[in-house]
Amino acid sequence: MSIVAPVALSPMQRVKAYVALTKPRIIELLLVTTVPTMFVAQRGWPNLGLIILTLIGGTLAAGGANTFNMVIDRDIDAIMERTKGRPLVTGAMTPRAATIFAFVLEIAAFVVLAVWVNVLSAWLAISATAFYVFIYTLWLKRRSKQNIVIGGAAGAVPVLVGWAAVTNSLGWTPVVLFAVIFIWTPPHFWALAVRYRDDYAAANVPMLPVVASLRRTTLEILVYTIVLWAFSLLVGPVAQLGWIYAIGALLLGAFFTYDAAGLYRLARKDQADVARAMRLFHFSITYLTALFVLMAVDVIALG
């Protein structure tokens, strides 16, 4: 492990380091699921101010969770090629500064949501952080091959936050949306882990591609994808969505399953195809984004 000593930074470099701690690309994906959920909860256009405040609170909470994750994982980040450029590894940020920053973000998130949205959404956002930090990062990540399966629950909470922001309650629809993201997470992340298997192995992190064969990994990716397809179709009747979403979910699920099946067929022939795994990873992002956008479009177009 080679974490370098803190280095002198310009103000702009320091700002960039703080932003990097929050993993903004991951936050973008979380917010993509939050806003359409608000449309479904409202059965139309939610109040713009409510959307903005919910996104601000969600961004702060997710950013704090990701910062805590970087503080805890800085030792393995220094080993993995994919994460060697992170601020706590390069010396652009100290663990103490990052920890303080994380607490400030979480406190700000709770205040924004509790004061200007509602208390339920605030507690849900903070609970996601607690789950991500304590259950996934501290407990499961370095101990269990089911780490990302169980830990994925944290990434599914934003739909609950979005629903609660509009209705100040929960129900079956947000639970099913939660299940969609929960089931989506393993095939999404395992496809990436196939590409970075050696990284995880070097850091002694038991991601599924590290502890299981490529054939077993791709089979589980395929199984989860099929189950995801089924749950995505269940969203329609539960959320009272129309034909726009139904057709879109059917086609998106078919494409996702086709790609997952192709990856599995190659693995059965002992033909490891990292490029194919990365293609599936990138499509999984497109899939989730399109699926939730379709929900909003369906509600706006069909009422």
C-alpha positions as CSV (number, residue, x, y, z in Angstrom):
1,M,0.0,0.0,0.0
2,S,1.3,3.4,-0.9
3,I,-0.7,6.3,0.4
4,V,1.4,9.4,0.0
5,A,1.7,12.3,2.4
6,P,-0.7,15.3,2.1
7,V,0.3,17.6,-0.7
8,A,-0.1,21.4,-1.2
9,L,-3.0,22.2,-3.4
10,S,-4.4,25.3,-5.0
11,P,-8.0,26.3,-4.0
12,M,-9.4,24.9,-7.2
13,Q,-7.5,21.6,-6.8
14,R,-8.9,21.4,-3.3
15,V,-12.4,21.9,-4.4
16,K,-12.0,19.2,-7.1
17,A,-10.6,16.9,-4.4
18,Y,-13.7,17.5,-2.2
19,V,-16.0,16.9,-5.2
20,A,-14.1,13.7,-6.1
21,L,-14.7,12.3,-2.6
22,T,-18.5,12.3,-3.2
23,K,-18.2,10.1,-6.3
24,P,-20.5,12.4,-8.5
25,R,-21.0,9.9,-11.3
26,I,-22.6,7.5,-8.8
27,I,-24.8,10.3,-7.4
28,E,-26.0,11.1,-10.9
29,L,-27.4,7.6,-11.2
30,L,-29.1,7.7,-7.9
31,L,-30.8,11.0,-8.7
32,V,-32.0,9.7,-12.1
33,T,-34.2,7.2,-10.2
34,T,-35.4,9.8,-7.6
35,V,-37.0,12.3,-9.9
36,P,-39.1,9.9,-12.0
37,T,-40.3,8.3,-8.8
38,M,-41.6,11.7,-7.7
39,F,-43.6,12.0,-11.0
40,V,-45.1,8.6,-10.4
41,A,-46.0,9.5,-6.7
42,Q,-47.5,12.8,-7.8
43,R,-49.3,11.3,-10.9
44,G,-48.0,14.3,-12.8
45,W,-45.6,17.2,-12.4
46,P,-44.3,17.6,-8.9
47,N,-43.6,21.0,-7.5
48,L,-40.3,22.2,-9.0
49,G,-39.0,23.6,-5.7
50,L,-39.7,20.2,-4.0
51,I,-37.8,18.4,-6.7
52,I,-34.8,20.7,-6.3
53,L,-34.8,20.5,-2.5
54,T,-35.1,16.7,-2.6
55,L,-32.2,16.5,-5.1
56,I,-30.1,18.7,-3.0
57,G,-30.8,16.7,0.1
58,G,-30.2,13.4,-1.7
59,T,-27.0,14.7,-3.3
60,L,-25.6,15.7,0.1
61,A,-26.6,12.4,1.8
62,A,-25.1,10.3,-1.0
63,G,-22.0,12.4,-1.2
64,G,-21.5,12.0,2.5
65,A,-21.9,8.2,2.3
66,N,-19.4,8.0,-0.6
67,T,-16.9,10.1,1.3
68,F,-17.2,7.8,4.4
69,N,-16.6,4.9,2.0
70,M,-13.4,6.5,0.7
71,V,-12.1,7.1,4.2
72,I,-12.7,3.5,5.2
73,D,-11.5,2.0,2.0
74,R,-8.4,4.1,1.5
75,D,-6.1,1.2,2.1
76,I,-7.6,-1.0,-0.6
77,D,-8.0,2.0,-2.9
78,A,-4.2,2.3,-2.8
79,I,-3.8,-1.2,-4.1
80,M,-6.4,-1.2,-6.9
81,E,-5.4,0.4,-10.2
82,R,-8.9,1.7,-10.8
83,T,-8.9,3.7,-7.5
84,K,-5.3,4.8,-7.1
85,G,-6.1,8.3,-8.2
86,R,-8.6,9.0,-5.4
87,P,-7.9,12.0,-3.2
88,L,-7.1,10.0,0.0
89,V,-4.6,7.9,-1.9
90,T,-2.8,10.7,-3.7
91,G,-2.5,12.9,-0.6
92,A,-4.9,15.5,-2.0
93,M,-7.0,15.0,1.1
94,T,-6.4,13.8,4.7
95,P,-8.6,11.3,6.3
96,R,-9.5,13.8,9.1
97,A,-10.6,16.4,6.6
98,A,-12.6,13.9,4.6
99,T,-14.3,12.6,7.7
100,I,-15.3,16.0,8.8
101,F,-16.6,16.8,5.3
102,A,-18.7,13.6,5.3
103,F,-20.3,14.5,8.7
104,V,-21.0,18.0,7.4
105,L,-22.7,16.7,4.3
106,E,-24.9,14.3,6.3
107,I,-26.0,16.9,8.8
108,A,-26.7,19.3,5.9
109,A,-28.7,16.6,4.1
110,F,-30.8,15.9,7.1
111,V,-31.5,19.6,7.8
112,V,-32.5,20.3,4.1
113,L,-34.8,17.3,3.9
114,A,-36.3,17.6,7.4
115,V,-36.9,21.3,7.2
116,W,-37.9,21.9,3.6
117,V,-39.2,18.5,2.5
118,N,-40.3,16.2,5.3
119,V,-38.9,14.2,8.2
120,L,-39.6,10.8,6.7
121,S,-37.5,11.6,3.6
122,A,-34.7,12.9,5.9
123,W,-34.6,9.7,8.0
124,L,-34.7,7.5,4.9
125,A,-31.7,9.3,3.3
126,I,-29.7,9.1,6.5
127,S,-30.6,5.4,7.0
128,A,-29.2,4.7,3.5
129,T,-25.9,6.2,4.5
130,A,-25.8,4.2,7.7
131,F,-26.5,1.0,5.8
132,Y,-23.9,1.8,3.1
133,V,-21.2,2.6,5.7
134,F,-21.9,0.1,8.4
135,I,-23.5,-2.9,6.7
136,Y,-21.8,-2.8,3.3
137,T,-18.4,-1.0,3.7
138,L,-17.5,-2.0,7.2
139,W,-19.1,-5.5,7.4
140,L,-19.8,-7.1,4.1
141,K,-17.5,-5.8,1.5
142,R,-14.3,-7.5,2.8
143,R,-16.0,-10.6,4.2
144,S,-18.8,-11.9,1.9
145,K,-19.3,-12.7,-1.7
146,Q,-22.8,-11.4,-1.2
147,N,-21.4,-8.0,-0.4
148,I,-22.9,-6.1,-3.3
149,V,-26.1,-8.1,-3.2
150,I,-27.1,-7.0,0.3
151,G,-25.2,-3.7,0.1
152,G,-27.1,-2.7,-3.0
153,A,-30.1,-1.9,-0.7
154,A,-28.5,1.4,0.1
155,G,-28.5,2.5,-3.6
156,A,-32.2,1.6,-3.8
157,V,-33.3,3.9,-1.0
158,P,-33.4,7.1,-3.2
159,V,-36.7,5.9,-4.7
160,L,-38.1,5.7,-1.2
161,V,-36.8,9.2,-0.5
162,G,-38.4,10.5,-3.8
163,W,-41.7,8.9,-3.0
164,A,-41.8,10.1,0.6
165,A,-40.9,13.6,-0.5
166,V,-44.1,13.8,-2.5
167,T,-46.5,11.8,-0.3
168,N,-44.9,11.8,3.2
169,S,-45.6,8.1,3.2
170,L,-44.6,4.8,1.7
171,G,-46.6,2.0,0.0
172,W,-46.3,-0.9,-2.4
173,T,-45.2,1.1,-5.4
174,P,-42.0,2.5,-3.9
175,V,-41.3,-1.0,-2.4
176,V,-41.5,-2.5,-5.9
177,L,-39.3,0.3,-7.3
178,F,-36.9,-0.3,-4.5
179,A,-36.8,-4.0,-5.4
180,V,-36.1,-3.2,-9.1
181,I,-32.9,-1.3,-8.1
182,F,-32.0,-3.8,-5.5
183,I,-32.1,-6.6,-8.1
184,W,-30.5,-4.5,-10.8
185,T,-27.4,-3.8,-8.7
186,P,-25.7,-7.2,-8.7
187,P,-25.7,-7.8,-12.5
188,H,-24.7,-4.2,-13.0
189,F,-21.8,-4.3,-10.5
190,W,-20.6,-7.9,-11.2
191,A,-20.2,-7.0,-14.9
192,L,-17.8,-4.2,-13.8
193,A,-16.1,-6.6,-11.4
194,V,-15.4,-9.0,-14.2
195,R,-13.3,-6.3,-15.8
196,Y,-11.5,-5.5,-12.5
197,R,-11.3,-9.0,-11.1
198,D,-7.5,-8.8,-10.6
199,D,-7.9,-5.5,-8.7
200,Y,-10.3,-6.9,-6.3
201,A,-8.2,-10.1,-5.9
202,A,-5.1,-8.0,-5.1
203,A,-7.1,-6.1,-2.5
204,N,-8.5,-9.3,-1.1
205,V,-12.1,-8.2,-1.6
206,P,-14.3,-11.2,-2.3
207,M,-16.4,-9.9,-5.1
208,L,-18.2,-12.7,-6.9
209,P,-15.8,-12.9,-9.9
210,V,-12.9,-13.3,-7.5
211,V,-14.3,-16.2,-5.5
212,A,-16.3,-17.9,-8.2
213,S,-15.7,-19.0,-11.8
214,L,-16.6,-16.8,-14.7
215,R,-19.2,-19.3,-15.7
216,R,-20.8,-19.1,-12.2
217,T,-20.6,-15.3,-12.2
218,T,-22.2,-14.8,-15.6
219,L,-24.9,-17.4,-14.7
220,E,-25.8,-15.3,-11.6
221,I,-25.8,-12.2,-13.7
222,L,-28.2,-13.8,-16.1
223,V,-30.5,-15.1,-13.4
224,Y,-30.7,-11.7,-11.7
225,T,-31.3,-10.0,-15.0
226,I,-34.3,-12.3,-15.7
227,V,-35.7,-11.7,-12.2
228,L,-35.2,-7.9,-12.8
229,W,-37.1,-8.1,-16.0
230,A,-40.0,-9.7,-14.2
231,F,-40.0,-7.1,-11.5
232,S,-39.8,-4.3,-14.0
233,L,-42.9,-5.6,-15.6
234,L,-44.6,-5.8,-12.2
235,V,-44.1,-2.0,-11.8
236,G,-46.7,-1.3,-14.4
237,P,-49.8,-2.7,-12.7
238,V,-48.6,-1.9,-9.2
239,A,-47.9,1.8,-10.1
240,Q,-50.9,1.9,-12.5
241,L,-48.7,2.8,-15.5
242,G,-49.9,2.5,-19.1
243,W,-48.8,1.0,-22.4
244,I,-45.8,3.3,-22.9
245,Y,-44.0,2.0,-19.8
246,A,-45.2,-1.6,-20.4
247,I,-43.8,-1.8,-24.0
248,G,-40.6,0.0,-22.9
249,A,-40.0,-2.2,-19.9
250,L,-40.6,-5.3,-22.1
251,L,-38.1,-4.2,-24.7
252,L,-35.4,-3.0,-22.3
253,G,-35.6,-6.2,-20.3
254,A,-35.3,-8.2,-23.5
255,F,-32.2,-6.4,-24.6
256,F,-30.6,-6.6,-21.1
257,T,-31.4,-10.4,-20.9
258,Y,-30.1,-11.0,-24.4
259,D,-26.8,-9.3,-23.5
260,A,-26.5,-11.2,-20.2
261,A,-27.2,-14.5,-22.0
262,G,-24.5,-13.7,-24.6
263,L,-22.0,-13.1,-21.8
264,Y,-23.0,-16.4,-20.2
265,R,-22.7,-18.3,-23.4
266,L,-19.1,-17.1,-23.9
267,A,-18.3,-18.1,-20.3
268,R,-19.6,-21.6,-20.8
269,K,-17.1,-21.9,-23.7
270,D,-14.4,-20.6,-21.4
271,Q,-14.1,-17.5,-23.5
272,A,-13.6,-14.7,-21.0
273,D,-14.7,-11.5,-22.8
274,V,-14.0,-8.5,-20.7
275,A,-15.2,-6.1,-23.5
276,R,-18.5,-7.9,-23.5
277,A,-18.8,-7.6,-19.7
278,M,-18.1,-3.9,-19.9
279,R,-20.7,-3.5,-22.7
280,L,-23.2,-5.1,-20.3
281,F,-22.1,-2.8,-17.5
282,H,-22.6,0.3,-19.6
283,F,-25.9,-0.9,-21.0
284,S,-27.1,-1.6,-17.4
285,I,-26.8,2.1,-16.7
286,T,-28.7,3.0,-19.9
287,Y,-31.3,0.4,-18.9
288,L,-32.0,1.8,-15.5
289,T,-32.1,5.4,-16.7
290,A,-34.4,4.6,-19.6
291,L,-36.7,2.5,-17.4
292,F,-37.3,5.3,-14.9
293,V,-37.6,8.0,-17.6
294,L,-40.3,5.9,-19.2
295,M,-42.2,5.9,-15.9
296,A,-42.2,9.7,-15.9
297,V,-43.1,9.9,-19.6
298,D,-46.0,7.4,-19.1
299,V,-47.4,9.4,-16.2
300,I,-47.2,12.8,-18.1
301,A,-48.5,11.4,-21.4
302,L,-51.3,9.1,-20.1
303,G,-52.0,10.5,-16.7
